[in-house]
Amino acid sequence: MDHDVLTGDCLRILAEQPAASVDLAFADPPFNIGYEYDLYDDRRAREDYLEWTERWLAAVKRVLKPTGSFFVAIGDEYAAEHKVRLDALGFTMRNWIVWHYTFGVNCKKKFNRSHAHIFYYVADPNRFTFNPEPVRVPSARMTTYADRRANPVGKLPDDTWVLRPQESDAHFQTDADTWYVPRVCGTFKERGEHPCQMPEAVLERIIQVASNPGDLVLDPFAGSGTTLAAAKKLGRRCLGIELSEEYADGVRRRLQRIEFGEPARPVRRKPAVARAR
Ligand SMILES: C[S@@+](CC[C@H](N)C(=O)[O-])C[C@H]1O[C@@H](n2cnc3c(N)ncnc32)[C@H](O)[C@@H]1O
């Protein structure tokens, strides 16, 4: 089973990959907001950043299978620009997911940022993988209203994903209709060296719903390797691309610690609301 991270520029490396070979792509590109990476300069001129965005989106499209799905995580500053470009490439949007989290940056003269956008696109609206069963959650009819009309197998999650660390030190809980997942804060056991590591739980949900075991999952901006770690745990093949040798080495070390198909994180039965501040 392949679980690989290649070091270098994703534009160059994607051009070397076979066309129509990837089942699921997840991209969490630099947001162009001045984040401190070791190599990449996250303060590019707007036009330069957008021209580059167009190029890597098209490069992902080339390697995606006609039945493939593409998820893009992006911040407020360039969300609209990414959507316009994804639409122009001929992708079809399935959901505009809002990932709500806390532990964002505290602001003094505006409201604190507490969300990111995750765009869920498919190449063909009539042919794509969507596995509802692994991500189904109990509905409010079941958990709150004891309504006999509730579908006993639960419902699909909402398109707002709530990640409040005050309410859980576990992740998406199977007995809640909203899944609670914290950002990966500095003190968390999951946290590695990378400055903007995503929680594995977000990637587990995406990979479970939009790919099948053995499928190839691509992350052109591997960072700390969250996508690859989740893919390996879930029995998918994965290819990551990362500009920084240091980060790519971190991904390799992270993958070595994971057994292929190892059980996902333990699930807590109740949100710890008593700990909310
Ligand atoms: C937002 S971070 C990704 C974080 C990742 N989702 C995680 O959970 O760890 C973006 C990453 O893209 C990398 N990067 C920037 N430009 C790149 C390029 N042209 N090709 C490949 N990687 C690049 C940066 O070094 C950084 O690690």
The ligand as a Gaussian input file, in Angstrom:
#p B3LYP/6-31G(d) Opt

LIG

0 1
 C       -1.867000      25.327000       5.405000
 S       -0.456000      24.333000       5.344000
 C       -1.135000      22.709000       5.239000
 C       -1.427000      22.110000       6.583000
 C       -1.952000      20.707000       6.519000
 N       -3.327000      20.686000       6.043000
 C       -1.855000      20.037000       7.872000
 O       -2.886000      19.594000       8.417000
 O       -0.778000      19.955000       8.415000
 C        0.155000      24.642000       3.728000
 C        1.437000      23.910000       3.390000
 O        1.699000      24.081000       1.992000
 C        3.106000      24.075000       1.805000
 N        3.362000      24.660000       0.465000
 C        3.370000      25.962000       0.109000
 N        3.599000      26.089000      -1.215000
 C        3.710000      24.848000      -1.711000
 C        3.934000      24.330000      -2.999000
 N        4.092000      25.138000      -4.064000
 N        3.977000      22.992000      -3.159000
 C        3.822000      22.161000      -2.088000
 N        3.624000      22.589000      -0.838000
 C        3.556000      23.924000      -0.639000
 C        3.632000      24.867000       2.986000
 O        4.991000      24.582000       3.239000
 C        2.692000      24.413000       4.114000
 O        3.268000      23.354000       4.838000

